[in-house]
Amino acid sequence: MMAREQHSVLDPGTLDDGGGQPPRAADGRSARLCAGLRRRRRWLVPLLVVVLLAQMAAVMVTTAVQQTPTIDEPVYVATATVYLREHSLDYNPEHPPLGKLVIAAGIAVADPHFDADHAGDQGALGRHLLYESGNDPWRLMFWARLPVIVLTLLFGLVVFAFARELVGAARGLAALALYAFSPDVIAHGSLATLDVPEAGFLLTSAWLLWRARRRPRLYVPLAGAALGAAVATKMSALPAVPVLMLLAVASVWSARRPVDRDARRRALALGAAGAAVVALAAVAVVWASYLVVDPRLRFASTEPVPAVHGLRGQVVGLLPFPRAFLDGMRIQFGLEDYPWQGFLFGHLYTGSHWYYLPAALLVKTPLGMLALWAAGAVAVVTVRRLRPAAPYLLAPTAVLLGAAMDGSRDFGTRYAIFVPMFLAVAAACVPALRWRWAPLSAGLLVAFVAVSSVRTFPFYLPYSNEAFGGPSKTYLRLHDSNVDWGQDLGRLADRLRERYAGERIWLVYKGSGVPSYYGIESSDPRKAGLREVHGLLVVSDTSIDKARGELAELIDSSRPIDQVGHSITIYRR
């Protein structure tokens, strides 16, 4: 729209000398000016896309290099290594293989030493691979994280392309900026985990279905493949399947534009066929992800598989997926039945709160981004020419968020990482609102988001916005992967060497890393009496949030003197 408006203002035919004929000189100057603007626009937009993605790549690589393994990463890295070396599906069946095959692309380059005879569960296997097999965990984790970083950058191009098709290239850049500066996307896109790949594949599927409104024969099967990639990465993508199938029907209907009853019937039949194609393509991709690991589909889970009864058990039995996938679903249902502990706004509880994820997003999303999300949702619903896009952006977001809110694990906004992806596209539509200051306000809010994101570098995982005190205060309101996921063990080792060399260290660490590997010689204060604990008491912030009994007494009777990465607190006793 902006480009067309500029062209109409500078159109030669609008320059008239009063006699009905435009002056030739003015005509030539205007034509050259229009051509110059078009040439500048042609290279300026790609340049800005490259700049935004380059800065995102730089901060993600920096974060990946500096952080030690988070709690989930060793399991995924070890499972990816098993895929490469043993072609076995036995480990980590609760998640399908595709995301770990992405990680395996980096593992293949790192070429770690692998002990195929090691006996133990998936957690023990991960620690053994990283710390007991002669591998360099820093190098191995970087290569494991790099393919996820690349995939995260490619999803940024999907965000830009989706928004550009809705509201033009300039506003597409705003959507890309929101994505590229999102602390949650940066934090989890720089880890060898599965949340960002799953969400990115879902967004890609929705975008391809939007494109299918013009060319359904090409884009409907591609959308099904992208949906299958999401399901083949994490089972939590399953609630999106019926939503995207309905969107396939809507896309085919829009492409046909039926005008009479017979045409509507044909369009509806073709739409149903399109939905079936989406489902079949998704199922095919899931099967392919398992067959790539082991063409014979041998499977003997290293984790206990619970029996699932009732409606859930019947649903699992009806799904057209490999047995490893179905047993993985049973494991997931077993995890959902476990009484997990949550922490929200200073309150430790057992179970889950339905409002946990909205509250956590309120804390961990930049304020400008929250405002743009809300205004963007209003724009796609109320602006007539944007209204057809509303189901493609808002329906998957709402259904997936509702399903995540119903879960039993109040662990972090990573379970809703699709929200900043889908709503970044919606936020680009804000200038389309007929509000006097909408374009200027949107630009200022994007800039505010960028500043807030840059200020938290390189501590993106514990980010919280300015209204909640910033990353140093996140642990007062949230825990686990929102703030303290074991990522700062290396930084702790550096801090102890630099400032507290030679002091006695008592450590309560929540994570998968091995402190002694990084040179941290410590004791567990929970295994000693209160009077024996003197020197430095070092506690992961999640353990502070959950502290009860003797540990709570130790913390209350100690003096905080330092903080590492906004996730570990050092006390002096």
C-alpha positions, 0 to 999 in steps of 0.5 A: 500500500505504501509503495502504491501511494508513493507511486500515485503521488509521483505519477507523471499524469498528475503533474498538470500545467493547467492546460491539460498537458503535463510539462515534458520536463516534469514528466521526465523528472518524475519518471526518473524519480519513480524509477530511482525509488523503485531501484532503492526499494528493490535492494533496501528491503533485502538488505534490511532483512539480512541485517535483522537476521544477521543480528539475530544470528550473532546473538544466538551464536553468542548465547549458544557458545556461552551457555552450558547444557540446559536440562533437556539438551543432553537427552536430545543430543544423546538420542541424536547420536544414537540415531546416527550410530545405532539407528535405534528408536529406543531412546526418548520415545516421548518425542518423535525423531524429526527435531532430533534428526535436525540436531543430528546434522550438527552431531555428525560434524562434531563426530563425538566418541560414543560408547554403545555399550553404556547402560542407563536411561536417557539422562544418564546416557546424555551425561555420559556422552558429554562428560565421561566419553572424552568429548569436549561438551562445549564443542559438541553442544555448539554443533548440536545447537547450530542446526536449530539456530539455522532453522530459527533464522529460516522461520524468520523468513517465513514470518517476513514472507507471510506479513509481506503478503498481507500488508507489504514489504515495509510492514513485513520488516516490522514483523521480522523485527519483532521475531528477530528481537523476541527474547523467547525466540532467541533464547530457545532458538539457540538451544538444541531443543524442540520447541522452536522447530515445532512452532516454526513448522506450524507457522510454515504450514499456516502460511502455505495454506494462506498461499493455497488460496491462490494455488491449492494444488501446489501449496496444500500438499506442502502445508501438509508436509510442514504440519507433519514436520511439526507433529514429527518434532513434538506431539503437542502439535497434534491439536493443530491438525484439525484446525489446519485441515479446516483451513485447507477447506477454506483455502480451496473454497476461496480458490474456487470462488463458487457462485452457485449451488453446484459450484459450492458443492464441488468446492466443498468436495474439493476442500474436503479432499484438500483437508485429506491431502493435508492429513495424509501428507502429515502422516507420511512425514511422521512415518518417514521421520521414523523410517529414516532412523530405522527402516525396520522400525525396531523399538524397545523403550528404555523408559517405562511405558504406562498403560493408558485407559479410557478415552485417551487410550482409545484415541492413541490406539486409533492414530495411524502412527508407528508403535514408537510414536504411540508408546511415546504418547502413552509416556506423555500422558503418564507425565501429564498425570504426574503431580508436578510443582509450579511457581508463579508470582512467589507462590509454590504449588503442586499441580497446574493453574490454567492461567499460568501461561498467559501470566508467564507471557505477560512477564516474559514478553517485551511491553511493546510486543504485548501492545502490538500483539493486541492491536494486531489481533484487532487489526486482522479481525476488524480491517475488512481486507485483512479479515480473511487472514484472521483464521490463519493467524489467530485460530492456530494460536488460540487452539494451541494455547488452549491445549498448552494451558490445559497441560499439567507442567507449568514450566515455562513460556517455551510451551507457547513459543508459537505465540511470538511467531504467529502474532508477529505477523498479526502485529505487522497489520497494526498500521492498517488500522484507521487510527491517526497515530497507528503507523508512528506508534507501531514504529516506536513500539518496535523500536522499544522492543528492540531496545528491551531485547538488546539490553538483556543480551546475552541473558535471554532465557531469564528475560522479563520486561521492565514492568516486572523488574527485568531479568534480575527479578524473574526468579521472584515470579517464575522458575524452571525454563523461564529463568534457570534451566542449568545454563549458567554453570560455566559462568559460575565456574568463571565467577568463582575462579575470578572472585572467590578463589580458595573459598569453601563452596556449598552448591545446590545446582538444578541442571544436567551439567556436571559441576566438577567438569568445570572445576567447581569443587563443592559439597551439598549443604542439604547433606550437612548440618546448619552449623557446618555450612560456612563459606559460599552458599551457591543456589540455583534460583529455581531451588530458591523458589522451591526451598523448604525446610533446611535449605530455606533456613540456610538461605534465610540465614545467609547474605546474598552477595552476587548473582550469575547470569540472573539464574544462580545466586551466591550467598555468604555464610 
